[in-house]
Amino acid sequence: MYLKRIDVKIIFIFTFFAFFISVAHANAEDEKAFAIAKQNACLGCHAIDKKIVGPSFQSVQQRYKSDANAQVFLKSKIAKGGNGSWGVVPMPANTKLSDADLSLLVSWILRGAPKQN
């Protein structure tokens, strides 16, 4: 009985720290994704929660949340640019972004572009 209580406490403590680490990691990724968006002029046309020239990141998340191909499609759209998805104003290509940065940026957008503290 005593051993089971210790096991439960250890599992609880491990779970708590695993959750804390995952939240901290997600926050760090969110900060990095926001920095990528800022450094690459994405925020000149897009905001997190309102339309500027292009749609808000949260609107993009809503449109593509059920699309299994959203990650691939949006990475390509950001890298190559284009028009027609949200109106007539074309989005310029972002050819300087690495595949890793594109993946991080799109993942952030598809999570609703969590705001930075």
C-alpha positions as CSV (number, residue, x, y, z in Angstrom):
1,M,0.0,0.0,0.0
2,Y,2.8,2.4,0.9
3,L,4.6,1.6,-2.3
4,K,1.5,2.4,-4.4
5,R,1.1,5.8,-2.7
6,I,4.7,6.7,-3.6
7,D,4.2,5.5,-7.2
8,V,1.1,7.7,-7.5
9,K,3.0,10.7,-6.1
10,I,5.9,10.1,-8.5
11,I,3.5,9.8,-11.4
12,F,1.7,13.0,-10.3
13,I,5.0,14.9,-10.0
14,F,6.3,13.6,-13.3
15,T,3.0,14.6,-15.0
16,F,3.1,18.0,-13.5
17,F,6.6,18.7,-14.7
18,A,6.0,17.2,-18.1
19,F,3.0,19.6,-18.5
20,F,5.0,22.6,-17.3
21,I,7.8,21.8,-19.7
22,S,5.4,21.4,-22.6
23,V,3.7,24.7,-21.8
24,A,7.1,26.4,-21.6
25,H,8.2,24.9,-24.9
26,A,4.9,26.0,-26.6
27,N,5.4,29.5,-25.3
28,A,9.0,29.6,-26.6
29,E,7.8,28.3,-30.0
30,D,5.0,30.9,-30.0
31,E,7.5,33.7,-29.3
32,K,9.8,32.5,-32.0
33,A,6.9,32.2,-34.5
34,F,5.8,35.7,-33.7
35,A,9.4,37.0,-34.1
36,I,9.5,35.3,-37.5
37,A,6.2,36.9,-38.6
38,K,7.5,40.3,-37.3
39,Q,10.9,40.0,-39.0
40,N,9.5,39.0,-42.3
41,A,6.9,41.8,-42.6
42,C,3.9,39.5,-42.1
43,L,2.5,41.8,-39.5
44,G,2.4,44.6,-42.1
45,C,-0.6,42.9,-43.8
46,H,-1.9,40.5,-41.1
47,A,-2.8,40.9,-37.4
48,I,-3.5,38.2,-34.9
49,D,-7.2,39.0,-34.5
50,K,-8.3,41.6,-37.1
51,K,-8.1,42.1,-40.8
52,I,-5.6,44.6,-42.1
53,V,-4.8,44.1,-45.8
54,G,-4.9,40.3,-45.5
55,P,-7.0,38.2,-43.1
56,S,-6.2,37.9,-39.4
57,F,-4.2,34.8,-38.4
58,Q,-7.1,33.7,-36.4
59,S,-9.4,33.9,-39.5
60,V,-6.8,31.7,-41.3
61,Q,-6.9,29.2,-38.4
62,Q,-10.7,29.1,-38.5
63,R,-10.8,28.5,-42.3
64,Y,-8.2,25.7,-42.3
65,K,-8.8,24.1,-38.9
66,S,-10.5,21.0,-40.5
67,D,-8.3,20.8,-43.5
68,A,-5.8,17.9,-43.3
69,N,-3.6,19.5,-45.9
70,A,-3.6,22.9,-44.3
71,Q,0.1,22.7,-43.1
72,V,1.4,21.9,-46.6
73,F,-0.9,24.3,-48.4
74,L,-0.1,27.3,-46.1
75,K,3.6,26.7,-46.2
76,S,3.5,26.8,-49.9
77,K,1.2,29.8,-49.9
78,I,3.6,31.7,-47.6
79,A,6.7,30.7,-49.5
80,K,5.3,31.3,-53.1
81,G,2.8,34.0,-52.4
82,G,-0.3,34.3,-54.6
83,N,-3.8,35.7,-54.6
84,G,-7.4,34.6,-54.8
85,S,-7.7,32.8,-51.5
86,W,-8.9,35.9,-49.6
87,G,-9.6,38.5,-52.3
88,V,-7.8,40.3,-55.1
89,V,-4.8,41.7,-53.1
90,P,-1.8,39.4,-53.8
91,M,0.4,38.1,-51.0
92,P,4.1,38.5,-51.9
93,A,6.3,35.4,-51.7
94,N,8.5,34.9,-48.7
95,T,11.3,33.0,-50.4
96,K,13.9,33.7,-47.6
97,L,12.1,31.5,-45.0
98,S,13.6,28.1,-44.3
99,D,11.3,25.1,-44.2
100,A,11.7,24.9,-40.4
101,D,10.6,28.5,-40.1
102,L,7.7,28.0,-42.4
103,S,6.6,25.0,-40.4
104,L,6.8,26.9,-37.1
105,L,5.0,29.9,-38.5
106,V,2.2,27.8,-40.0
107,S,1.8,25.7,-36.9
108,W,1.5,28.9,-34.8
109,I,-1.1,30.3,-37.2
110,L,-3.1,27.0,-37.2
111,R,-3.1,27.2,-33.3
112,G,-4.8,30.7,-33.6
113,A,-1.5,32.7,-33.3
114,P,-1.5,32.8,-29.5
115,K,-0.7,36.3,-28.4
116,Q,2.5,37.1,-26.7
117,N,2.6,38.4,-23.1
